[in-house]
Amino acid sequence: MTNALGAAIRHEWDLDPDFLTLNHGSYGATPRVVLAEQDRWRRRMESQPTRFFFLELPGALREAAGRMAGFLGATAEDVAFVPNATTGCNAVLRSLHLQAGDEILHVSHVYNAVRNTILHLAEQAGATVVVAEIPFPRPDVATILTNIERAITKRTRIAVIDHITSPSGLVLPIADIIRLCRTAGVPILVDGAHGAGQVPLDLPALDPDWYVGTCHKWLSAPKGCGFLYARGDRRAELHPVTISHGYGQGFTAEFDWTGTTDPSAYLALPAAIAFFERLGGVALMARNKALVTEAAALLAAELRTEIGALPEMMGSMASVRLPLGIESTRSEAIRVRRALQAANVDSPVHPLAGGMWLRLSAYAYNEIADYERLAALLPGVLARLT
Ligand SMILES: Cc1ncc(COP(=O)(O)O)c(C=O)c1O
């Protein structure tokens, strides 16, 4: 157990020292010790491929799934691996076989790739997409619940709800939302791409129909490591996007083999969880929340703008409005993001509520000095944009 965080442990990662990395939320960053474990698995695989795939992989994969399940308060049979959250959400949504007249509900801050999946499947089926508005900035729990409740009708086939919203970093009141959907008789898919490692999770207690998550973000697993949790009564009709040898043999058999691929990211996950817990686990999540809260306050004060979330809806990310008089569009957001990258700053930018918002992340290797550096160089970057 090490208590040293911030710059004192940055040597655990290969992060570019010339870059201000304030964006663990997009792709995570995998520490050296986890990459070494992934490499060990790859060497094992290549030392005798058939022995590995035929004899060793099935057990090793289930063991890794069991470790992830334990982290989620669940058991190995509840959890399957998927390469990423997009694929997990696709598996659930494609398994529904939507009909004309069905309604699919999502929130206005939905992740764009999942929105596209919903649109595509709705178009194919003649189903309708219904959007529950999340007012921004600083929405309150009651308004979010009311807006979701009002968007539910007798035709709602599924509610797809982000646990932590991507563009705005809001930790939605997911336990209340799941309860609301359950009372209304609406199945709920939680897109928890940002959940594991940002907030404590007990999935059997939350009891969603499906929960999809990533491990390459806040658990710092190698890229291409996600999970799909399905409640017992939801497994029979659930199939992976790619049908393979396990078809008809049950949830884990179907998802454990979807064709030959490199499974080393999944197998290195227990090492990533061990690293995360060595850094503090629950205490690390609380420390990251405190750090990003302080950082957002610092930035908003320096820029004379505002923060996007109330404190109770923050995890390890926070949005701060940028003082930019430019159009609130995706193309302009990309222009701002490129300008930040050119200044060696990695922090995503999203157009929301008529403004431009910077999404900060706080992870173990960050410390308040990083955000002070950002505050010092932002005015110069922004001045060149208007
Ligand atoms: C809410 C949400 N869903 C899904 C994804 C997609 O994750 P992945 O790239 O692992 O598929 C993201 C990624 O940022 C996200 O924020």
The ligand as an SDF file (V2000), in Angstrom:
LIG
                    3D

 16 16  0  0  0  0  0  0  0  0999 V2000
  -20.9890    7.0490  -21.3030 C   0  0  0  0  0  0  0  0  0  0  0  0
  -20.0700    6.3460  -22.2520 C   0  0  0  0  0  0  0  0  0  0  0  0
  -20.5200    5.2600  -22.8950 N   0  0  0  0  0  0  0  0  0  0  0  0
  -19.7370    4.5680  -23.7370 C   0  0  0  0  0  0  0  0  0  0  0  0
  -18.4480    4.9660  -23.9810 C   0  0  0  0  0  0  0  0  0  0  0  0
  -17.6370    4.1900  -24.9520 C   0  0  0  0  0  0  0  0  0  0  0  0
  -16.6240    3.5270  -24.3430 O   0  0  0  0  0  0  0  0  0  0  0  0
  -15.7150    2.5520  -25.2350 P   0  0  0  0  0  0  0  0  0  0  0  0
  -14.8780    3.4390  -26.0820 O   0  0  0  0  0  0  0  0  0  0  0  0
  -14.9710    1.7670  -24.2470 O   0  0  0  0  0  0  0  0  0  0  0  0
  -16.6440    1.7350  -26.0500 O   0  0  0  0  0  0  0  0  0  0  0  0
  -17.9320    6.0880  -23.3520 C   0  0  0  0  0  0  0  0  0  0  0  0
  -16.5490    6.5230  -23.6090 C   0  0  0  0  0  0  0  0  0  0  0  0
  -16.0950    7.5600  -23.2330 O   0  0  0  0  0  0  0  0  0  0  0  0
  -18.7730    6.8050  -22.4680 C   0  0  0  0  0  0  0  0  0  0  0  0
  -18.3450    7.9060  -21.8560 O   0  0  0  0  0  0  0  0  0  0  0  0
  1  2  1  0
  2  3  1  0
  2 15  2  0
  3  4  2  0
  4  5  1  0
  5  6  1  0
  5 12  2  0
  6  7  1  0
  7  8  1  0
  8  9  2  0
  8 10  1  0
  8 11  1  0
 12 13  1  0
 12 15  1  0
 13 14  2  0
 15 16  1  0
M  END
$$$$
